[in-house]
Amino acid sequence: MTISRISCFLALFTAVILPACAQTDVRKEIISTKNAPAAIGPYSQAIRTGNMLFLSGQIPIDPETNQPMADATIEKQTKLVIENLRAVLEANGMTLGDVVSTQVFMKDLNEFSRMNAVYGAYFNEKPPARATVEVARLPRDVKIEIAAIAVKKRGSDQEGKGR
């Protein structure tokens, strides 16, 4: 899938989701936590609107040292990325079980099965919808980036929580 097709997919998805949120007259709130890497550009870690949370792509950066794990295995990078996503979710009172969609960007799809084994350990019950694409390059020359959308369950016991 090319970058232009990815851009079209994300634009279409945003065009469908955001207007639905706007119809309910909800506000946009920035979500941020020190337990995940700080944004390295003009974007937020996440945006909450209504009961939805839009998480920016996370790459394998250690939040304590702010250093990337560019030379680590795909398994270690995937684990850190998902832990960083979890930290942003927790800052909003959510869990991995609230994630309804992810977008996975990989530098090398030949490592897909190894990434998928780690990913599957975190999203083992009611896994979210997912798109996975290979890209030419990622920020800080890492192997993986994952963005997500989560929806807070209203009036439920949070069944199906992530790992």
N, C-alpha and C positions, 0 to 999 in steps of 0.2 A: 504494500500500500504506500503510495507516495505521500509526501508532506502535504501537497495540495488536497488530496483526498482526506487526509486526517483533518486538515483545517476546515474543510467543508463539513465533515462529520461533526466536529466540535461546534462549529458555528450553527449548524442545524439543531443540534442537541440544546445548545444555549438558547436558541431562538424559540424552542418549544417549552423548555423548562422555565426560563425567567419570566416570560409573559404570564404563565400560569401563577407564578409567585406574585407578580405585580397585581394581578386581579384581586388578590386577597388583601391588598394594601399593607404588606409587610415591609419592614425596614431591613436595610443591609447593615450587618454588624461584623466588624473585623474580629477574628479569633486569633489569638497569639499565645504562645507558651515558650518559656525558656527551656522546656524539656525536649524541644525539637530544634533543629538548626534554624537560625534566623534567616529571613529572606535575604537573598544575595542580589536583589534587584528591586525595582519598583512594583512589588506585588505583596500580597498578604499570605500568611500561612494558610488561612482559610477565611471564607466569608459565610456567615449564617444569614439566611433569609427565611423567615418562618420556621418550619421544622426541618429545613434542609441545610446541609453543610456542604460547601464546595471546597475541597481541599486541593491546594496547589500541588504540583508534582514535587515529590520528595526524592532526593538523591541520597546515596549513602555517605552522609556527613555526620561525624560524631558530634552531637550537640554540646558536649563538654569541651572539646578541643577546637571545634569548628573546622576540622580537617577532613578532607574526603578520604575514603577508603578505595581509591582508584585501582590499587594493585591487589586488592583482596579478591577472593573467589566470588563467582556469581552467587553462590549460596550465602556467603557472609554479607555481601552487598544487599541481597534481597531481604535478608533478616533485618538488617539495620534500617532499610527503607520502610519496611512494614512497622517496625518499632517506632520510627519517627511519625508515621501516619497515626499510629495508636496514641502517641502523646498528644497530637493535635486534637484527635477525637475526644480524648479524656478531658482536655481543656474546655470542651463544650459539653461535658457530661454524657458522652457517647462511647460506644465500644466498636470494635471491628464488626460485630454483629449488626450494626446499623448501616454498614456500607452496602449500597445497592448497585454501584457501578465503579469499575476501575478502568484506567487506561494505562497500559504497561508499555513503556518504550525501552527497547533493548538494543544494545550495540551489535549483538551477534545472536541471531535466532538459533544458531547451532547449540546454544546453551539453554534453550527453552526448557527442555525436560528437567534440567537441574534447578532452574529458577522455579518451575512449576511445582516441584516436590516441596520446596520451602513455602511457596505461596499457598499450596493446598493444605499444609499443616496449620496455617493461620485461618484459612477460610474453608474449614472442613464441613460445616453445617450451613445449609442454605447459602452457598457461595454467591457473590454478586455477579451481575453481568460483567463481561470483560472484553476489552479489545486489546490485542497485543500486536505491536508492529516493530519492525527493525528500522533503526535510524542510522544515519551516517555518523553522527557524533552527538554526545550529550555533554552538558555543562561539567566542568572540572574533569573531563575525560573518564567519567565513571561508566559502568557497564549497564546500569538500569536506572529508570525513573518511573515512579508510579504516582498517578493522580487519582483522586477518588471523589465520589459523591455519596453522602450519607443522609439518611432520613431518620429523624428521631421518632420512635414509636410512641404514639400517644396512648396513654392508659393501658400499657401492657407491662408485663413483668420482664421485658427485655429478653424474652426467650430467643435462642439461637445466637447467643453472644459468641463473638470470635474468641479464639484461644486466649 
